[in-house]
Amino acid sequence: MDQAPGDPQGPEKQGPRPAQSLPGCYRHPDRETGIRCTRCDRPICPECMVNASVGFHCPDCVRTGSGTGHAPDASRPRTLAGGTVTADPRLVTKILVGINVAVFIAVHASSSLLNDLVLIGRWPPAPFVPDQGVAEGEWYRMVTTMFTHEEIWHIAFNMLSLWFLGGPLEAALGRARYLALYLVSGLAGSALTYLLSSPTTATLGASGAVFGLFGATAVLMRRLNYDMRPVIALLAINLIFTFSPGFNISWQAHIGGLVAGVVIGYGMVHAPRERRTLVQYGTCALVLVLVVGLTLLRTAQLT
């Protein structure tokens, strides 16, 4: 049926449709956005978006676990490894850096503190000096050495590596899994150093734990199908320095931490979803059992 002339419904008489404006972010109303929280459906701007396994969540839902009517633990967004997504994905890394810096300052403030923290199997025999070292029962040195540095270049290099490697790993694994990776890798480096080094050689530094982060980073990048060449090149450069004569570097700590980091990292990112927590922390436990076994073996050799 033809349209009568002058009919306001004719297509030639229709004006342009008014543009539909986007809603404003619920926290920043002046910022238009087309993204909504997948849990509470409120509009959120890029500053407020928190990555989740599916879509994005708003800070309130991440913090309180509310917004959907489900239990907080069941509805909270998860990282790639099943950890909880947090508003500050670098909190544990910041704390670890802070502890290392605090110990560094304390060591330079007290002339005797350094000898109480370093990893050593047994101090060289000396008159009127009591026996000290891991072999004499001071097992705490396996841990304290991981946070102890003497030279400024040493702590600077380790803390820069910890910052750049630790942040992305903490975000991908979650705080608890990341902390377990760091500590167990550091202990693995201490155990291999204790086993293979001279019992009278003192070692210190966070390098074992940092190399554990290197290993886990390589596993994670492989899991995500990222370009492996940058991390492989960086790791190769560090290994060249590790085995170069004249640098006085404990290669045992580096290799022990690296191997542990690869093993734990693989368990973290490849664990099946239905048994994820068991596999992840089970892997950490197995490496820790090996650490204890090597430590007991070396202690038996020295006593």
DAPE-V834837 format. One record per pair of residues at least 4 apart in sequence whose C-alpha atoms are under 8 Angstrom apart, sorted by the first residue. I is the first residue (numbers start at 0). J is the second residue. Records with the same first field share a line. If there is no record, write none. Layout:
BEGIN
I = J / J
END
This chain:
BEGIN
2 = 6 / 9
5 = 9
6 = 12
7 = 12 / 13
8 = 12 / 13
9 = 13
20 = 31
21 = 31 / 32 / 33
22 = 28 / 31 / 32 / 33 / 42
23 = 27 / 28 / 29 / 30 / 31 / 32 / 42 / 43 / 44
24 = 28 / 29 / 30 / 31 / 32 / 41 / 42 / 43 / 44
25 = 41 / 42 / 43
26 = 43 / 47
27 = 44
30 = 44
31 = 44
32 = 42 / 43 / 44
33 = 42 / 43
34 = 42 / 43 / 44
35 = 40 / 41 / 42 / 43 / 55 / 56
36 = 40 / 41 / 42 / 43 / 48 / 54 / 55 / 56 / 57
37 = 53 / 54 / 55 / 56
38 = 56 / 60 / 66 / 67
39 = 60 / 66 / 67
41 = 57
43 = 47 / 48 / 57
44 = 48
47 = 57 / 58
48 = 55 / 56 / 57 / 58
49 = 55 / 56 / 57 / 58 / 61 / 84 / 86
50 = 54 / 55 / 56 / 84
51 = 55 / 56 / 76 / 77 / 78 / 84
52 = 76 / 77 / 78 / 79
56 = 60 / 61 / 76
57 = 61
58 = 62 / 86
59 = 63 / 64 / 65
60 = 64 / 65 / 66 / 75
61 = 65 / 75 / 76 / 84 / 85 / 86
62 = 85 / 86
63 = 71
64 = 70 / 71 / 72 / 74 / 75
65 = 69 / 70 / 71 / 74
67 = 74
69 = 73 / 74
70 = 74
71 = 75
75 = 83 / 84
76 = 83 / 84
77 = 81 / 82 / 83 / 84
78 = 82 / 83 / 84 / 170 / 171 / 172 / 173
79 = 171 / 172 / 268
80 = 171 / 172 / 173 / 267 / 268 / 270 / 275
81 = 172 / 173 / 275 / 276
82 = 171 / 172 / 173 / 174 / 175 / 176
83 = 173 / 174
84 = 88 / 170 / 173
88 = 166 / 169 / 170 / 173 / 174
89 = 93 / 165 / 166 / 169 / 170
90 = 94
91 = 95 / 169 / 174 / 178
92 = 96 / 161 / 162 / 165 / 166 / 169
93 = 97 / 162
94 = 98
95 = 99
96 = 100 / 158 / 161 / 162
97 = 101
98 = 102 / 146
99 = 103 / 146 / 147 / 148 / 154
100 = 104 / 154
101 = 105
102 = 106 / 146 / 147 / 148
103 = 107 / 147 / 148 / 149 / 154
104 = 108
105 = 109 / 112
106 = 110 / 111 / 112 / 113 / 147 / 148 / 149
107 = 149
109 = 113
111 = 115
112 = 116
113 = 117 / 147 / 149
115 = 140
116 = 140 / 143 / 144 / 147
117 = 140 / 143 / 144 / 147 / 201 / 202 / 203
118 = 132 / 133 / 140 / 141 / 143 / 144 / 189 / 193 / 201 / 202 / 203
119 = 132 / 133 / 140 / 193 / 198 / 199 / 200 / 201 / 202
120 = 132 / 133 / 134 / 135 / 193 / 197 / 198 / 199 / 200 / 201
121 = 130 / 131 / 132 / 133 / 134 / 135 / 198 / 199
122 = 130 / 131 / 132 / 198 / 199
123 = 199
124 = 128 / 130
130 = 135
131 = 135 / 137
132 = 136 / 137 / 138 / 140
133 = 137 / 138 / 139 / 140 / 141 / 298
134 = 138 / 297 / 298 / 301 / 302
138 = 142
139 = 143
140 = 144
141 = 145 / 186 / 189 / 190
142 = 146 / 185 / 186 / 189
143 = 147
144 = 189 / 202 / 203 / 204 / 205
145 = 185 / 186 / 189 / 203 / 204 / 205 / 206 / 207 / 208
146 = 203 / 204 / 205
147 = 203 / 204 / 205
148 = 153 / 154 / 203 / 204 / 205
149 = 153 / 154
150 = 154
151 = 155
152 = 156
153 = 157 / 204
154 = 158 / 204
155 = 159
156 = 160
157 = 161 / 204 / 205 / 206 / 209
158 = 162
159 = 163
160 = 164 / 165 / 209
161 = 165 / 166 / 209 / 212
162 = 166
163 = 167
164 = 168 / 212 / 213 / 216
165 = 169 / 212
166 = 170
167 = 171
168 = 172 / 173 / 177 / 212 / 215 / 216
169 = 173 / 174 / 176 / 177
170 = 174
172 = 176 / 177 / 267 / 268
173 = 177
174 = 178
175 = 179
176 = 180 / 267 / 279 / 280
177 = 181
178 = 182
179 = 183 / 283
180 = 184 / 211 / 212 / 260 / 263 / 264 / 283
181 = 185 / 208 / 209 / 211 / 212
182 = 186 / 208
183 = 187 / 208 / 259 / 283 / 286 / 287
184 = 188 / 207 / 208 / 210 / 211 / 255 / 256 / 257 / 259 / 260
185 = 189 / 205 / 206 / 207 / 208 / 209 / 211 / 252 / 256
186 = 190 / 207 / 208 / 256 / 287 / 290
187 = 191 / 207 / 252 / 255 / 256 / 259 / 286 / 287 / 290
188 = 192 / 207 / 208 / 251 / 252 / 253 / 254 / 255 / 256
189 = 193 / 207 / 252 / 255
190 = 194 / 252 / 255 / 290 / 291 / 293 / 294
191 = 195 / 251 / 252 / 255 / 293
192 = 196 / 249 / 251 / 252 / 255
193 = 197 / 198 / 294 / 297
194 = 293 / 294 / 296 / 297
195 = 251
196 = 200 / 251
202 = 249
205 = 209
206 = 210 / 252 / 253 / 256
207 = 211 / 252 / 253 / 254 / 255 / 256 / 257
208 = 212 / 256
209 = 213 / 256
210 = 214 / 253 / 254 / 256 / 257 / 260
211 = 215 / 256 / 257 / 258 / 259 / 260 / 261
212 = 216 / 257 / 260
213 = 217 / 230 / 234 / 257 / 260
214 = 218 / 257 / 258 / 259 / 260 / 261 / 264
215 = 219 / 260 / 261 / 262 / 263 / 264 / 265
216 = 220 / 230 / 264
217 = 221 / 227 / 230 / 231 / 261
218 = 222 / 261 / 264 / 265 / 268
219 = 223 / 264 / 265 / 268
220 = 224 / 225 / 226 / 227
221 = 225 / 226 / 227
222 = 268 / 269
227 = 231
228 = 232
229 = 233
230 = 234
231 = 235
232 = 236
233 = 237
234 = 238
235 = 239
236 = 240
237 = 241
238 = 242
239 = 243
240 = 246
241 = 246 / 248 / 249 / 250 / 253
242 = 248 / 250
249 = 253
250 = 254
251 = 255
252 = 256
253 = 257
254 = 258
255 = 259
256 = 260
257 = 261
258 = 262
259 = 263 / 286
260 = 264
261 = 265
262 = 266 / 282
263 = 267 / 279 / 282 / 283 / 286
264 = 268
265 = 269 / 270
266 = 270 / 278 / 279 / 282
267 = 275 / 278 / 279
270 = 274 / 275 / 276 / 278 / 279
271 = 275 / 278
274 = 278
275 = 279
276 = 280 / 281
277 = 281
278 = 282
279 = 283
280 = 284
281 = 285
282 = 286
283 = 287
284 = 288
285 = 289
286 = 290
287 = 291
288 = 292
289 = 293
290 = 294
291 = 295
292 = 296
293 = 297
294 = 298
295 = 299
296 = 300
297 = 301
298 = 302
END
